[in-house]
Amino acid sequence: MSGQATPELAQIELEIGGMTCASCAATVERKLNKLDGVEAAVNYATEKARVQAPLGIDPAVLIAEVEKTGYTATLPRQAPGATAAAGDESGETADPELVSLRQRLIGSIWLSVPVILMAMIPALQFPYWQWLSLTLASPVIVWAAWPFHRAAWINLKHGNATMDTLVSVGTGAAYLWSLYALFFGHAGEPGMTHGFDFSLQPSDGAGNIYLEVAAGVTMFLLAGRYFEKRSKRQAGAALRALLQLGAKEVSVLRGGEVRLPIEELMVGDEFVVRPGEKIATDGVIVDGHSAIDASMLTGESVPVEAGPGESVAGGTVSTSGRLVVRATRVGSDTQLAQMAKMVEDAQSGKAEVQRLADRVSGVFVPIVIAIAIVTFAAWMLTGNSFATAMTAAVAVLIIACPCALGLATPTALLVGTGRGAQLGVLIKGPEILESTRRVDMIVLDKTGTVTTGKMTLTDVIVAEGTDRAQLLRLVGAVEQASEHPIAQAIARGAAGELGIPTSELPAVESFTNTAGKGVTGVVEGTAVLVGRQSLLDDWSVAEHPGMQRAKAELEQAGRTAVFAA
C-alpha cells in the first residue's frame, strides 16, 4: 500500500510593516493561513512573518494577501547572516518611526502632566481651569495620538479591530464627551471643580470632563510604545554585533594579491591572512602555520595551533603567522552567519506563553467593545439617562485600552535572546528560553565561559640552581618579541614580578618563531628557548624528570605549561 507523498515546502520570510500591536499580528497570521497549503507565524516583536508554503509559490501572492489586511509586506532586503553591514548602530537617528515616537512622547509629557495635576489636585483648580485643560489636552489627543487614530482607521476600512481601535475609541470618546460637557453641559461654568472622591455616585456625566484620562492614557501608551521600539532595536543590535565580528575586506590571490570587499569572495578562492587579522571566511589552510584565536566561536581563550589541511572558521583571528586559506563556505553558509541566523530564528519564533498571549490578544478587542455595548444597553434598560449610560460605556473603553498583554511577552523574549547573544550565550529558540524556569543545574564545559578569556602567568617552577629573577628576565625578553597570546601573558607576568614595565625588558637578538613549537633568541649573550618539548628536542635539550612531573600536574589542573631553557 502506498501513501500519498508529502508536498515539498518552501521557507519564506516577509518583513511586515504597519503593525502596532499583537492583534495586528494575529490578523495578518489568520489571513495568510487561509491560503491553501500555507502555514504562517507572524511575530509582532520582530515584525516578521515566517511562512511555509508549497514549493514554487510566488512570494507576490503572500505579499498581496498581507496588503489586503491593510499592512505592508516585503521580502528581506538582505539574507539572514549576510556579512554586509548589518545596519546603523547609531540608534534612533536611523529610525524615523522611533524619532517620531520620541517627539510625540516629549510633547505629550509637557502638555499632559499639567492637565493631570489640575484634575487630581482640587487646590490647582482656579476659575476656568477646565478651559486651560482643553487647550493643553487637545494637541495630545489629536496630534500625539495620531498614530493610534490612523491605525484604527486603516483597520476599520479592512474590517479589523486591534488595540489601536480601543485606544482611538477610548481616548476619542473621552475627548468628545469632555467637549459635550464643556459646551453643552455645565462643566464649562466658572468655578467648576473635580473633587477627589473614592465613593461611587451615579450622575449624567454632563458636569465632568475626562481630558486628563484621554491625555494621560495617550502619554503612557506612547511611552510604552517608544520603549518597546527601543528595546526591539537594541535586541536587533545583537545580530549586528555578531555580523560585525566578520572581516569586511580580504586579500585574495588572483594573479597577485588583490584587496576586495568580503562580498566578492567566492568558494575556491585563496586568500591571505596576516598575523593579527581576522580570517575572512570558512576555509582550509593551504600554506602557513598559526595559532588561531577562536574564542569568539568556542569560548576557548587559548589559541589553537593550525597548519596546512586544517579547517578554520571565518571571524577567528590568526595570532602568530601568515596563512594562505582556500575558501570553502562564503556568505550565509559560514559558521558565523549560521550563528547569527540561530539568534534571528530564536527571536522570530514563538514560545508557548507567547502563543497564549497572541490568542488572548486576538479576541481581546472585540470582547471589550462588546462589553462596552452591553454596558451601555444595561444602563439604558435599567431606566438611566442616555448621558449616564454613555458615561459607563466610555469608562469601559478607557479602562481597557492601555493593554500591554500583546506586547510584553514577545518583547521580553526578543530582549532576552538578544541580550544573551551580546553576552556570548546563543539561545536556539524561545521555547528553550522559556524552559529555563525548570533548570536546577548548569554545566559549563568551556574555558573562557566563566573566565575572563585573558591568559595570565600563574606558576614559575625553576630547576635547582636556577636564579628565578634571571630566568624571568631572559624568558620575558624573548616572549615579548612574539605576538602569541601565551607569549604576551608570560612577558607581562615576568615584567610584573620583576617590578618593571615590559618595555624595560632586555632586547632580544636573532629572534626566531618556529610555528607550532615556540621561539628562540639571544638575550644579553645567552641563548634562550621557550616552547613545547618538541622545540627542546630539536635543540637536543635533555628532558628534566622534575619538570615533566610539574608539567603533568599543571595540565591536570587545567593550565597550559611551556618549557624554557
N, C-alpha and C positions, 0 to 999 in steps of 0.2 A: 504494500500500500504506500503510495507516495503522498507526501504532504505538500501543501502549497508553499512555494518559495517566498521567503520574506523579501519585500522590495527593498532595494538599496536606498539609503537615506543620505542626504547631503546636510552638512552643518553650515548654517548661515547665521551671521551676526549682523544685526542692524543697530544703528545709533538712533534712538528715539528722541525727538525734540518736542518741547511744549508741555511735558508732564510736570505737574505741580504737586501731586500727592499720590499715595498708593492706590487710590480709587482710579486715577488716570491709568496707572499701570495695569490694573485689573481689567479696565475697559479694552485696552489695546490687546491684552492677552486673550480675552474672550473672542475678540474679533478675528485674530489670527488663527485661533484654534478651531474656528468654524470652517476653515478651508480644508478640503479633503486631503488626508494624509499628513497634515501639518500638526506638529506639536511644538508649542512656543512657551517660553518662560520669560517674562518681562520683569526686569529688576529696576525699581524706581531709583534706588540709590546710585547705581552706575549708569542709569539712563540707557540701558542696552537691552535688546531682545536677542535671546539665543533660540534659534529656530531649527528644528529637524523637519526636513521636507523631502518629498520624493526626488530622487536624483534627476537633474536636468530641469528643475523648476526655475523659472525666470525670477530673479530677485525683484524685478519691477512689479510683479504680481503682489508680492508681500508688501512692498512699499506703498502701492496703490491702496491696498486693504487698510493699512495703518492710516493713510491720509483720509480715508472715508470717516474715521472717527474724530477727525479734527486735529490730529497731531502730525508731525513730520517724521520721516524716516530716511536714512541714508546708509549706504554701505560704509564701513570704516575706511577712513582716508588712508590708513596705514595698517598693515598687517600686524597682529599682536606679536610683540617681541622683536620687531624690526630694529635694527641698530642705528637708525637715523635718530636725529634729535627728537626727543620724546616730549616736547612741549616746553613752553617757557616756565621757568620756576620763579618768575618774578612775583607770582601771587595774583593779586586782584587786577593788576594792570592789563593782563592778557584776557580777562573775562568780563565782557561788557555787562552781562547779567549780574555778576557779583558787584560791580561798581554801581549799577543802578539800584540794587537792593540796599547797598550801604548808604547811598544818598537819600533814598526814601526812608530808611530807618532813622538816620540822624535827624531828618526833618520832622518825622513823626514824634520823636522823643522830645524835641524842643517845643512842639506845639501841643502834644498830648498831656505832658506832665502838669502844666498849669490847669488844664481842664479837669483832670482827675483830682487835683488838690482842692480846687474850688468846689467840686461836687461832694467831696468827702469831708471837708472841714467847714462847718457852718460859719465859723468866725471869718472866713475869707469871702463869704457871700455878700458882697456890697450891693447896693441897688443896681439893677440891670446887669449883674454879673453873668446872667444866663445868655445875654447877647454877645458878651465877650467870648463865652464858651463856644457859641455858634461860630463866631468869626475864626477862632483858633482851630476848632474841630473840622470845619468844612474842608480845608486843604488836605487834612489827614484822610478823611473818608473818601474824598473824590480823587485826589492825586496819589497819595501814598498807597492807598488800597487799590489803585487802578489795575495792577497785575491780577488781583483776585477777581475783579469785575470782568475784566477782559476774558480770562479763562472760563469764568462761569457762562458768559455769553456764547463763547465758541462751543462749549459743551452742550449748551441748551439748543443751539442750532442743529446739533447732531443727535439730540435726544438723550444726552448723558447727564448724570448728576454726580458731582465729585465734591471733595472737601471745599473746593473754591466756591461751589454753589452755596454751601452752608455759610461760608464766610461772607460772601457777597450779599446773600439774602438776609443774614442776621444783622450785619452792620448797616446795610441799606434800610432795613425795616426800622432799626433803632433810630437812624438819622431822619427818615421820613416821618416817623412818629414824633420825634422831637420838633420838627418843623410844624407839624399839625398842632402840637401842644403850645408852641410859641405864638403862632399866628392866628389859630382858631380856638384854642383853649384858653386857660388862664395862667399858663406857665410863663407868659411874657410880661405879666403885670409887674410893676415896680415892687420891690421888697419880697419877691418870691424866694423861698428858701427850700433847701433839701435837708430835712432832718436825718440824723444817723440813728436809725431805729431797727432793732433786731426782730420786732414783732411783725406779724403778717396782718395787713389790713386791706380788704378789697377796696378798689377805687376805680373810677373810669379812666384813670391814667392821663386825663387832659391837663392835669396840673404838674405832671412830671416830665422831665426830659432825660434822655439816655445818651447824651452826647459823649459823656465820659466812658460809657461802655463801648460805644462804637469806635471811639478814638483809641481807647486802651487795648481793645481786642486787636485792632489793626496794628498797633505798635508792637504788641507781644508776638503776634504771628509773623510780622516782618522780621523781628529779632530771631525767632526760631528758624525761619527760612534762610536768613542770612548766615547764621552759624552752621546750619546744616550744609549749606552750599560750600562754606569754607572747609568744613570737615571733609566733605567729599573730595574737594580739590587737594587738600593736604594728604588724604589717603591715596589719591592718584599719584602723588609725588613719589610713593614707594615704587611704583612701576618705573617712573622716570629715573629714580635713583639707581635701580637695578640696571636699566639700559645704559645709563651713563658710565657704568663700570667697564663697558666695552671700549675698544680703541676706535678712534674717529678716522685715522688715516693709516695707511700701510705701505711699506716699501716692497713693491712687487718686482720680481726678476723677470723682465720681458725684454730680452736682448740687452740687458743692462738693468740697473736698479732705478725704478720709477716710483715716485711718491703719488699714491692715488687715494681718493676717498674710499672708505671701507665698503660703500655700496657697490663699487665697481670690481671688487674682488670676486673671483669665480672659483668654483670647485676645480682642483687640479693645479691652480696657480701656486708657485713657490714664492715665499716672501721672507724677508729678513727681519729678525728680532734682535736688537742690541741689548746689552745689559741695562736693566732698569726700565725697559719698555714693556708695554702690555702685549701679549700675544693677540693678534688681530682676530683670529677665528679658530675654530676647532681644526686640528690637523695632526700630521705625523712629522716628527723631526727627520729631516733628510741629512743634515750636517750640523756638527757642533755639539757641545755639552753645556749644560747649565743647571743651576739649582732653581726649580720652579716654585714660586710662592703661589700656592693655590688656596690661601686662607679665605679668600672671598667666596670660594665654592665649597670647601670642605671644613673650614674652621681650624684646620691644622696650621699652627704657627711656624712649624719647622719646614723650610723649603725641601722639596724632594728632588734629588738628582735625576736628570733625564738626558738621554743621548739618542743617537740615530735609531729609528724604528719604533720609538716610543710615542704614544699619543699625548697630546697636550690640549688643554681647553682654552677657548677664547676668553679674554678678560683676565687670565692669570698673568703673572709677571716673571720675566726672565731676570734673575738677580745677578748672575755672575758670568755669563758667557754669551757669545754671538751664536745665534741659531739660524738655520735655514729650514723653514717649515712648509710642507705641502698641505694646502687647504683641503679638508675632506667634507666639511659642512660650513655653509655660509647662511647669513640672514636669519630667518626664523627657525632654521633647523639646528642652530647651535645650542649647546648646553645652557648658556646664559639666557638665550631667548626662551628656551623651554621653562627656565625658572621664572622668568617674567610672565609667561603665559599661565603658569601654575598659580601665581598670585592673582592674575586677572580672572582666571576661572573661579578661584575662591571668592573673589569679590562679586562675580556675576551670578554665582549660584545662590540657592535659597535654602536656608535651614528650615527645619520643621516648624519652629516657632515663628519664622517669618511667613511661611505659607499660611499658618493660622491667622496671623495679623492681617495678611492680604485678604483672606476670605472674609474676615470681620469688616475690614475697610470697604470691601466691595458692596456690602449691604448696609453699611452704617448710614450713608447719606440718605437713601430713600426711606429708611426706617425713621430717621429723625424728622424728615419732612412729613411723613405720615403721622408721627406723634404730635407734631405742631398742628396739623389739620384736625386731628381727633380732639386735641385740647381746645381749639377754637370752637369746635362743634359742641363739646361738652358744656362749655361755659354758656354758650348761646341757648342750649336746650334746658339749662337749669334756671333760665329767666334773667340772666345778666345782660347788661347792655353790650352793644357791638364794641364799644371802646374797651370795656373790661375784658371781653373775650379776645380781642386783638392784642391787648397787653400781655395776656397769658401766653398766647401763641408766639409772640415775638420773644418772650423770655425763654421759651424752649429753644428757639433757633440760636439765640445769643449764647446761651449756656453751652450748647452742643458744638459750636463752630470751632473753638480752639482745641482741635483734637490732634494729639501727637502720636496716636496709635500707629498710623500707617507709615510714619517716617522714622520713629525711634528705633525700631528693630533693624531695618536694613542699614541705617546709618551706623548703628553700633557694630554690626558685623563688618561693614566696609572699613570703618576706622580700626577695628581690631585686627583684621588681616593686613591692612596697610601698615599699621604700627609694627606688627610682627615682622614684616618684610624689612622695614627700616632697621630693626634690631637684629637681623640675620636669622629670623625664625620664619620658615616657609610653611604656611598652613595650606594643606591641599584642598580644603573645601570648607564651606560654612558649617556643614554638619560635623566636621572634625572639631572646629572651634566650640560648637555647641556641646559636644560630648565631653569637653574638658571638665565640666562640672562633676563628672563621675571619677575623675582621676585622683588617686590617692598616693601614687608613687611616680616619680620621674627619673628615668635612667639616662644619663648623659655619657656618650662614648667618644667624644671628640675633644682633643686638646684644642684650646682656643675658644671653646664654648663657654667654659666657666673661668677662663683665664684672660689676661689682657691681650694675649697674642703677640706680646713683645718679649723676646728672649733676654735673659739676664744670666750673668755668671754666678753660679751658686756655690761651687766647690772647687778648690785648688788642692790637689793631692801631689806632693812632691816626693821624689825618691830620697833616700837617706843621703845626706851630704850635699844636697842641692839647696842653694840660697833662694828662698821663696821670692823675695823682693826682686832679685836679679832676674829670676825666671819670668816673673810677671812683666818686667821692663822689656825683656827681649821678645817674648811672645806677643805682648801687646803691640809692639812696634811693627812686627810682621803682619799681624792681623789687621792693624789699622790701614794697611795698604790694600786690603781686599774689600770688595763691596758685598760679600756674602753676609747675610744676616747673622749667622753664628759667629763669624769673624768679628763683625762690628760689636756684638754683645761681649765677646772676650776682650776686645780693645777697651770698651767702656768700663768693664769690670776691673781690668788691670789698672787703668788710669785712676779709677775711683779708689782702689785700695792703696795705690801709691800716693794719693792725695794731689794729683796733678791733672790738668785737662788733657784730653787725648792729643791735642796739638803739640804738647810738650814731650810726647814720646819720641825716642830717638828715630832718626831717619833710617830707612832700610835701603839696601843696595841689592842688585841682582835679584830682584823680586820675580818669582815665577809662580803662576797659578796653574796647578795640574787639575783639570776638570774631574770632578768626582772623587778626588783623593785629598787635596789640601794645598798648602802653599809652602814655599821655601824662600829664604832670603838671607842676607848677611847684615847683621846689626853690630856696629862698633867692632868689626873684625871677627865676629862669631857667627858661624853658620847655624841657622835655626830652621827646624822642620816642624810644622803644625798640621795635623790632619788625621786621617784614618791610619789603621795599622798597615794597610797596603802601601801607603806612602813611605812609611818607615822601612818596610820590607824592600822597596825599590832602592833605598839607600843603605841596605844591609845593616840596619839598626836592630840589634837583638831585642827580643821581647823581654820585658821585665815581669816576672811572675806576680809580684805585688801589684803592679799597675793593671795587669789583666784582671785580677780579682776585684780591684776597685772599680774598673770599668763595668764588670758584670753587675756589681751591686748598684751602681748609679743607674744603669739602664733598667734594672729591675724596679727602681723607684720612679721610672718614667722620665729620666733625664737623658740628654744627649751628651756623650763623652767623646773628647778628642785627645789625641796624644801630642806631646811636644818633646822635641829632642834637640 
